[in-house]
Amino acid sequence: MKCISVYTNSFELFSDIYEQVLSSPPEENEDIVVEGVTVSGSGDVPDQYIERMRQKPEVVVMREKERNIMILQHGNVFEICLPSDDEEIA
């Protein structure tokens, strides 16, 4: 899965910029600023990473079923995990 890191601890701010980040995501290893928030293209993450993170009590897991997007929130970062180009979007 492709991962995008959004550096904020504000769910409200994250929600406000979420669709904007998805419509024009940063490239891998690229940082962009959206409404004052740093957004980074973190590259691909293995499915095992997501499973490990889901088991940690300090990680909030959200899922957008329609687009098969997983959102992990921990500390001051939200990680948006999207299906890679070669993965089928459910």
Short mmCIF file of the C-alpha atoms (twelve columns), coordinates in Angstrom:
data_MODEL
# 
_entry.id   MODEL 
# 
loop_
_atom_site.group_PDB 
_atom_site.id 
_atom_site.type_symbol 
_atom_site.label_atom_id 
_atom_site.label_alt_id 
_atom_site.label_comp_id 
_atom_site.label_asym_id 
_atom_site.label_seq_id 
_atom_site.Cartn_x 
_atom_site.Cartn_y 
_atom_site.Cartn_z 
_atom_site.pdbx_PDB_model_num 
ATOM 1  C CA . MET A 1  0.000   0.000  0.000  1 
ATOM 2  C CA . LYS A 2  1.097   3.542  -0.717 1 
ATOM 3  C CA . CYS A 3  1.408   5.708  2.397  1 
ATOM 4  C CA . ILE A 4  0.974   9.462  2.847  1 
ATOM 5  C CA . SER A 5  1.905   11.035 6.190  1 
ATOM 6  C CA . VAL A 6  -0.002  14.099 7.399  1 
ATOM 7  C CA . TYR A 7  1.735   15.818 10.310 1 
ATOM 8  C CA . THR A 8  -0.957  17.147 12.636 1 
ATOM 9  C CA . ASN A 9  -2.634  15.934 15.797 1 
ATOM 10 C CA . SER A 10 -5.877  17.785 14.957 1 
ATOM 11 C CA . PHE A 11 -8.547  15.460 13.572 1 
ATOM 12 C CA . GLU A 12 -10.605 18.488 12.524 1 
ATOM 13 C CA . LEU A 13 -7.739  19.943 10.477 1 
ATOM 14 C CA . PHE A 14 -6.935  16.517 9.020  1 
ATOM 15 C CA . SER A 15 -10.581 16.102 7.986  1 
ATOM 16 C CA . ASP A 16 -10.567 19.538 6.365  1 
ATOM 17 C CA . ILE A 17 -7.593  18.749 4.090  1 
ATOM 18 C CA . TYR A 18 -8.166  14.983 3.579  1 
ATOM 19 C CA . GLU A 19 -9.833  15.166 0.144  1 
ATOM 20 C CA . GLN A 20 -7.366  17.815 -1.036 1 
ATOM 21 C CA . VAL A 21 -4.448  15.531 -0.075 1 
ATOM 22 C CA . LEU A 22 -6.037  12.588 -1.899 1 
ATOM 23 C CA . SER A 23 -6.720  14.626 -5.034 1 
ATOM 24 C CA . SER A 24 -3.096  15.744 -5.367 1 
ATOM 25 C CA . PRO A 25 -0.886  13.525 -3.201 1 
ATOM 26 C CA . PRO A 26 2.846   14.165 -2.876 1 
ATOM 27 C CA . GLU A 27 5.281   11.939 -4.727 1 
ATOM 28 C CA . GLU A 28 7.408   9.476  -2.783 1 
ATOM 29 C CA . ASN A 29 9.930   11.346 -0.579 1 
ATOM 30 C CA . GLU A 30 8.278   14.681 -1.429 1 
ATOM 31 C CA . ASP A 31 6.982   17.107 1.206  1 
ATOM 32 C CA . ILE A 32 4.194   19.552 0.443  1 
ATOM 33 C CA . VAL A 33 2.330   21.988 2.680  1 
ATOM 34 C CA . VAL A 34 -1.474  21.998 2.614  1 
ATOM 35 C CA . GLU A 35 -3.145  24.740 4.671  1 
ATOM 36 C CA . GLY A 36 -0.070  24.981 6.903  1 
ATOM 37 C CA . VAL A 37 0.243   21.212 7.425  1 
ATOM 38 C CA . THR A 38 3.231   19.215 6.158  1 
ATOM 39 C CA . VAL A 39 2.227   16.240 4.027  1 
ATOM 40 C CA . SER A 40 4.834   13.650 2.963  1 
ATOM 41 C CA . GLY A 41 4.828   10.896 0.409  1 
ATOM 42 C CA . SER A 42 6.148   8.014  2.480  1 
ATOM 43 C CA . GLY A 43 6.264   5.417  -0.287 1 
ATOM 44 C CA . ASP A 44 4.994   1.880  -0.064 1 
ATOM 45 C CA . VAL A 45 4.407   0.058  3.211  1 
ATOM 46 C CA . PRO A 46 3.941   -3.694 3.554  1 
ATOM 47 C CA . ASP A 47 0.618   -5.090 4.780  1 
ATOM 48 C CA . GLN A 48 2.482   -6.399 7.846  1 
ATOM 49 C CA . TYR A 49 3.199   -2.796 8.895  1 
ATOM 50 C CA . ILE A 50 -0.495  -1.987 8.947  1 
ATOM 51 C CA . GLU A 51 -1.284  -5.156 10.902 1 
ATOM 52 C CA . ARG A 52 1.446   -4.360 13.481 1 
ATOM 53 C CA . MET A 53 0.185   -0.799 13.876 1 
ATOM 54 C CA . ARG A 54 -3.439  -1.966 14.279 1 
ATOM 55 C CA . GLN A 55 -2.440  -4.013 17.316 1 
ATOM 56 C CA . LYS A 56 -0.890  -1.087 19.195 1 
ATOM 57 C CA . PRO A 57 -3.248  0.472  21.756 1 
ATOM 58 C CA . GLU A 58 -2.033  4.030  21.034 1 
ATOM 59 C CA . VAL A 59 -2.946  3.805  17.327 1 
ATOM 60 C CA . VAL A 60 -6.400  4.817  16.113 1 
ATOM 61 C CA . VAL A 61 -7.443  2.925  12.978 1 
ATOM 62 C CA . MET A 62 -10.041 4.273  10.559 1 
ATOM 63 C CA . ARG A 63 -11.117 2.698  7.314  1 
ATOM 64 C CA . GLU A 64 -12.828 4.097  4.261  1 
ATOM 65 C CA . LYS A 65 -14.356 0.957  2.787  1 
ATOM 66 C CA . GLU A 66 -15.497 2.397  -0.553 1 
ATOM 67 C CA . ARG A 67 -11.959 3.291  -1.640 1 
ATOM 68 C CA . ASN A 68 -10.151 0.664  0.481  1 
ATOM 69 C CA . ILE A 69 -8.238  3.385  2.347  1 
ATOM 70 C CA . MET A 70 -6.811  2.766  5.815  1 
ATOM 71 C CA . ILE A 71 -6.000  5.733  8.075  1 
ATOM 72 C CA . LEU A 72 -3.723  5.278  11.082 1 
ATOM 73 C CA . GLN A 73 -3.459  8.056  13.668 1 
ATOM 74 C CA . HIS A 74 -0.757  8.017  16.316 1 
ATOM 75 C CA . GLY A 75 1.036   10.829 18.075 1 
ATOM 76 C CA . ASN A 76 1.153   13.875 15.825 1 
ATOM 77 C CA . VAL A 77 0.718   12.061 12.528 1 
ATOM 78 C CA . PHE A 78 -2.043  10.594 10.397 1 
ATOM 79 C CA . GLU A 79 -0.960  7.956  7.878  1 
ATOM 80 C CA . ILE A 80 -3.208  7.512  4.865  1 
ATOM 81 C CA . CYS A 81 -2.621  4.065  3.354  1 
ATOM 82 C CA . LEU A 82 -3.943  3.754  -0.180 1 
ATOM 83 C CA . PRO A 83 -4.025  0.735  -2.470 1 
ATOM 84 C CA . SER A 84 -0.966  0.746  -4.736 1 
ATOM 85 C CA . ASP A 85 -1.533  1.149  -8.462 1 
ATOM 86 C CA . ASP A 86 -1.244  -2.609 -8.940 1 
ATOM 87 C CA . GLU A 87 -3.732  -3.363 -6.145 1 
ATOM 88 C CA . GLU A 88 -7.402  -3.434 -6.983 1 
ATOM 89 C CA . ILE A 89 -9.504  -0.716 -5.382 1 
ATOM 90 C CA . ALA A 90 -12.535 -2.326 -3.781 1 
# 
